[in-house]
Amino acid sequence: MSVQYVSYATVTQAAAATIKTGPAKLFGLTVTASSSGTVTIYDNTAASGTVLFTKSSLAVGDVIHFGGIGMAAKNGLHVVAGGTATINVMYV
């Protein structure tokens, strides 16, 4: 039996990043820095298409979890961190 581990990617203030191309599972995120940050996560490799998650007014210590089976993305995971947010996104 093989064990699959959840990876993470850090996305920093006023930046965007494609953290996975192709099918993926989004498990959650943690906020490590923010005073007025926002985040939007797309099922895509760009900041367009289906929005999987969005939140404004992020606070340091916020933990958002999508359950043990994760949230499926068909095309990839593209994360936009706005304002002063720094977040760790957990995915496979």
C-alpha positions, 0 to 999 in steps of 0.5 A, a space after each residue: 500500500 502506498 501512502 500519499 502525502 499532502 503537499 503545500 505551496 506558499 503564495 505571498 502578498 499581492 501575488 498569484 501562482 499556479 500551484 498545480 496543473 491538471 487534476 488536483 485535490 484542494 485540502 485547505 489553507 492556512 493564513 500565516 500573515 495578513 492584515 487585510 488579505 484576500 484569497 481566491 482559488 480557481 480550477 484553472 491555470 490562470 485567474 479565470 474560470 471556476 472559482 473553488 474558494 474565495 474569502 476576504 478579511 483573512 486573519 493570521 491563524 485562519 485555517 480552512 479545511 475542505 475535509 479528508 477527501 479534498 475538493 476536486 479540481 479538473 484543470 489545476 489550482 491557481 491561487 491569487 493572494 490579494 492585499 497583505 495575505 501570505 497563505 499555505 495551500 494544501 493540495 495533492 
